[in-house]
Each structure stands twice: as structure tokens, then as C-alpha cells.
Amino acid sequence: MKAVHIKMDANVPADGRSRGLLELPIRNAIAVASGKGGVGKTTVAVNIAVVLAQSGARVGLLDADIYGPNVPTMMGVDRLPPVQNEKLIPALAYGVKVMSIGFMVKPDQPLIWRGPMLHSAIRQFLTDVDWGELDYLIVDLPPGTGDAGLSLAQSLPLSGGVIVTLPQQVSLDDARRGLEMFRQLDVPIFGVVENMSYLELPDGTRMDVFGAGGGERLAKEAGVAFIGSIPLDPSVRTGGDEGKPVTISHPDSAVAQALRHVAEDLAAKISVAAVQQNNFIPINFIG
């Protein structure tokens, strides 16, 4: 029997937006946001990046959560490679290029920065980092609707944004504000992801720990797509703490499959948006 070697590859269209001012060879830039903390936004961003890289795409992951940088921990990296040609070189984990302020400060060091300093840091993560050519740059935004989202939108033309929420009403109220932030910044909205949707019990029944259907209602009310529901699973927390995203540590689990579906759905929407942008075809992501 002969061995078969399979090489995953991807042909990803560019979104047509000019990034010439920053000289960034990035085909698509996607911001992952939430209205409040603790909804699993970084978990979603990390696993989307990993799944896209597994498909053969060239993927970068920018941790723009300056005040609470958790991406290095979740990706299992704690330092950057040496500087080359006066450029920072991203860390590499699971095929994803990773950049975060967490590489540059002590783990317990707080960053007490005003808006202009944050804006400068985000711009430097774009201009002073040798990202190389990327099919996707996934940007993990901090919670809320503050300076980081504005700075990013001003510095980098975004292909679109994704809103992560829990099913509960408090999370939905804040997520709606994050969604409207994208609209006010003229950033297309790819859709809503509902995290921690339910807990599957040993007998096969589901417990709605944080309520049910909130993310889908938010998407419908806002007129945007509902990308998917992600169940609660202790392996997500374990993988995040150990630096092994659940799509790597438990690829066959229900939560990993749900995250893979979200990433694949997002990739499809990005491709459609690229065609829309290049051919000026009006398309709304609803459903």
C-alpha cells in the first residue's frame, strides 16, 4: 500500500480594500468584538484563526486587547522571535502568526494608558511587525466600544466584524452596542456568534445555563446573519489555560465542530464580500 500525503492549501480572494498606506499585504482583515467581557470572544477569535490556518490559509492573529492580552496564553506562546531588519517578527503557533502586547510586558504588569498611547500601540502592531503576506488577519478587540475599535478602524480598512455574545439579556444589550459601533465606523458586519449556548448533560439533555436563542434574536433584530451557536464545554477552558485551543486538543468534540462551522461560515462570507467589493454587487448577510 502506497502512502498518501495531503497538503492543505487555500486560494483566498482579497476584499479589494486598499491598505497601501500601511504597506500591508493583507487580503482580508476581520475584527472579533463583544460588548462586554467574559463572553469568550478571545476563545472564538483564537479558534477561528487556527481553523483557517488548518485549511491552508496564511493567517495572522492580532491581540488588540491591550489592557487584557490573553492570546499568548491561549496559543501557548510566551515570546517573540528575534527582531529582523528592524521589524518585530510574530510568534508562530499552530500555523498562525501571533502578535500581542502580552509579549512585551510582565504577566502582572497593568497598562495604564490613555487613548493616544493605545492608538499608537495598535498602529505599531500593524506597521512595525513583519506579518508577511496574509490571507486573513484576525483581530481580537477588547470588550466595549472604546478607543481600540476606533483606532483599528482608522488604521486598517476592515473587511468586516463579528460580534460574540452570550444568550443572556445583559450580554445581548452590550453586544448590540458593539454591533452599532461597527455600523457607525462603516465596518461591514459578518454576523453574530452565540457562545456558551447550552451545556450538554451526561443523559443527552441540554441545560440552557445562560438562556436560549438570544444571539439569534439579536441577529434577526439587527438584520445581520446568525453565524452559529457554540456549546459550553470544560475542555475549552482547559485548552485555553494550557495553550492548546480546543480545535487542536479535542478536534472531534461538539464544541470544536461548532467552532469549525463558525470559521468555515465566516470564510464563505468573506469570499462573498470580496466578490461584492470587487464587482460592486450589493449583498446583505442575513439568515
SEKENU-359917 format. One record per residue (C-alpha): x, y, z. Coordinates in pm, whole numbers, plus 50000, padded with zeros to 5 digits. Example, Ala and Ser with C-alpha at 12.3 -4.5 7.8 and 13.67 -1.06 7.14 Angstrom:
! residues 2
512304955050780 513674989450714 
! end
This chain:
! residues 287
500005000050000 501425033749899 501455063350136 499305093650055 500465128250158 497845155650162 498855192350167 496075216450264 496095248350061 493765277750012 493065303249741 491545332649927 490305363349736 491235398149857 488485421249980 489535448749738 490225474350011 493445494049973 495935490250257 498715507450064 499255534950320 500415508850569 502055486950304 500315456350442 499905426750206 496765415050387 493905401850179 491225402950449 491105418150800 488365406751039 487645421751382 486125399851653 484325420751915 481895419152205 480055444852407 481225430452739 483995408852880 483725372452976 481735360552675 484565340252519 485455364852244 489175356352253 488375319052252 486315323851937 489005345351770 491795320851853 489925290351725 488755308151409 492395316251333 493505280351398 490775265151179 491525289050892 495225280150917 494345243050913 492555249050583 495855260150430 495335297750456 498015322250571 496635336150896 497685362951142 496155368751486 496475403551638 495665406952006 494335442552021 493045437852376 495815459952513 494525460052871 493895422652896 496065403752645 495135366852672 496025354452324 499625343952411 498345321652694 495635306052479 498045299752192 500785285852415 503485311252323 505335334452559 507935352652349 508675366852007 511455356151772 514445379851740 513895412751557 514865411951190 515575442450972 514225464951247 510865447051233 509135426551502 508575390451397 505285374751509 505315343151718 504115311951536 501665287151689 499535260851515 500315277051181 499115311451296 501295342651323 500595358751661 501265393851793 500285407752134 501345433952385 501475404452623 504855395152475 506305428552581 505185433252941 505435412753258 502425389953323 501295410353624 502085444753482 499005466953425 498945490353127 497535523653245 497365540652908 495305569052767 493715567652424 496595582452219 499045556652359 496645528452275 496165541951923 499945543651876 500385507852001 497765493651764 499245512451469 502715499551556 501395463951565 500415469551203 503385489351073 506335476551281 505545439351253 506665417850961 503395399750903 504355388350554 501525380550313 498305370650489 495015357250360 493365366450690 494275389050979 492005381151275 491905409851525 490775402951881 489325435752007 488895444252376 485375444452524 483255475452486 483125503352233 486155523952331 489355536252174 490665502952042 487885497251791 488085533051669 491875531851641 491765499351448 489135511751204 491145543551146 494405524751092 493315494250892 490465490550641 488475461350781 486775435150566 484165431650838 483405424051200 481975395651407 480025400551731 480305374252007 477615372852275 476055350252536 472325341952518 471535362252832 469885396552808 472685416252978 475195402952726 472815409652437 472345445952538 476095451452536 476605431352217 474055453552043 476225483552130 479265466151981 477285458851667 476225495051636 479845505651687 480775486851370 477925503651184 478955538351294 482515530951181 481205518350842 482555483450908 480505455650742 479055430650990 479515394250900 477225382851180 476655372251539 478135342151719 476405329352033 478905314052275 478125291652575 474715284552422 473965253352625 475525226152839 475035190452724 474415167653023 475515131053051 471975118852974 471965138052646 469675166152754 470705202452724 470755228353001 470355264752895 472685279453155 472545315053018 469155313852850 468325303652494 468175318952150 469415353552242 472135355451979 469765345351703 467215371351818 469885398351821 470965389451468 467375389851343 466575423151509 469765438851373 469265424651024 472555405551016 473495368950983 473475344651274 476695325051225 476265298051487 475915285651845 478835272352048 478115249452345 479665250652690 482475225452736 485115223253013 487715213652751 487555249252616 488725263152948 491345235852988 492705241252640 492845278852686 494755275553013 497195250352867 497785268752541 496045242952321 492895256252154 490015231552168 490045227451789 493555213051841 493155194552172 489665179752111 489045182951735 486145158251731 484215173652021 480895191251966 482355224952066 485295221251825 482925211751545 480775242251623 483815265051615 484935249251288 481485256151142 481755292651252 485185296251089 484045279750766 480875300650752 482935332050812 485395322450536 482485318050295 481045352050387 484475368350343 484755353449994 481295366149902 482165400450043 485355400849835 483345394349519 480855421049625 483605446549688 485455439449365 482335438349148 480165462949341 477335437949389 475085447149686 474845417449923 473415415750277 474495388250516 471145378750667 469955344250769 
! end
